[in-house]
């Protein structure tokens, strides 16, 4: 859409665009306070008189490189991982840990199934509550770590963009949490149009710069800010991070996935500039974007090869496990049973079929799911509930869970963006309706110019405030550089007024 000046009064003016419903941030469910101390499952039967120090047990103690320890019942073990059943505050969970994170495993540990008097008192209190909301509400007097939890939903780049994230980080700074837990459950959408999770869509790198801008608030305003005297533990929890949202989780050093997680949807970068320029120029642009995305992964300590496999269909990547560590094999197909394919070259017989795509078995580009992410050491574990994440984090007793103003910040922003789109559409319509009635003397022409200028300045003010998230498709025909066109038309209006003369 072009904004024309006085002569035609925007004959091709904008008609009303479709309203986009603002995506509200989903309420965090299942928040639970763990009140009791850990209790092991297995132990000697008092009726048989077994002695703990005489019999071998399946109890293990895991000592992690970070210094924390976990005790529980050994369930299974292989070369790269160990699964332990842990009982915390009456909540049992089978948790798998990567051996690369473990410094030592103490086996045949004494089993103690007895609970302390305090634990039993806590259990009785929990039984009496009977109200899930009260039982799951964080205790404001809790002495354990403070966890700030935020859930990102809606459309990345619109409902989650730089301005609300800046406000969110300021709110986090007020709380000064011990742990920042960010949950990703975002629509696979761009400009209000959602796509199925399996869609092989090119062009998602369009929002890479948005992701990099958002990441800066976490890195510069949290990780490197001296006002955070004790840096919060940065934890991501992925359910759905597809398209532009896929870049952001990689800045978190600790990632957990839900069992139905999908993380990716940024593939086919090599087709982003099809038909434009020569091969060398296009490849330079691909390398530039890929390097920036790899830089984001480096913040969280993840391999750049994962980003390449997620981004290009012509990139081949396999891996094998050596000594509990993942060894990546670039541009190599598996050569034996100990090697596993992540992505092929997507050509000829290797090209993904539609049935494979629909079953999430495609491998032209990498989309991480929970098992794959855990095998590669990207995910620290698979957790469907908050309780399970807390167990993985080693939080086994008291804690304080807060959301601060996160939900309000994000939902208010979504509503404001939708309103701005509606207001801009109306303002542009009003602009086209400004008429100078015959005989159109100097006074009427001056008033019309002033009214047009005020309307354009009002549009510009909305764009200055919400332009980062405005959907151009909600404002029919909106050009990319609408602010530039507005400035030009305002200048022309002012020049016409200067040259005009009274009748």
Secondary structure, 3 states (H helix, E strand, C coil): CCCCCCCCCCCCCCCCCCCCCCCCCCCCCCCCCCCCCECCCCCCCCCCCCCCCCCCCCEEEEEECCCCEEEEEEEEECCCEEEEEEEECCEEEEEEEEHHHEEEEECCCCCCCCCCHHHHHHHHHHHHHCCHHHHHCCCCCCCCEEEEEEEECCEECCCECHHHHHHHHHHHHHHCCCEEEEEEECECEECCEECCCCCCCCCHHHHHHHHHHHHHHHHHHHHCCCCCCCCCEEEEEEEEEEHHHHCHHHHCCEEEEEEEEEEECCCCHHHCCCCCCCHHHHHHHHHHHHHHHHHHHHHHCCCHHHHHHHHCCCCCEEEEEECCEEEEEECCCCCCCCEEEEECCCCHHHCCCHHHHHCCCCCCCCCECHHHHHHCCCCCCECCCHHHHHHHCCCCCCEEEECCCHHHHHHHHHHHHHHHHHHHHHHHHHHHHCCCCCCCCHHHHHHHHHHHHHHHHHHHHHHHHHCCCCCHHHCCCCCCCHHHHHHHHHHHHHHHHHHCCCC
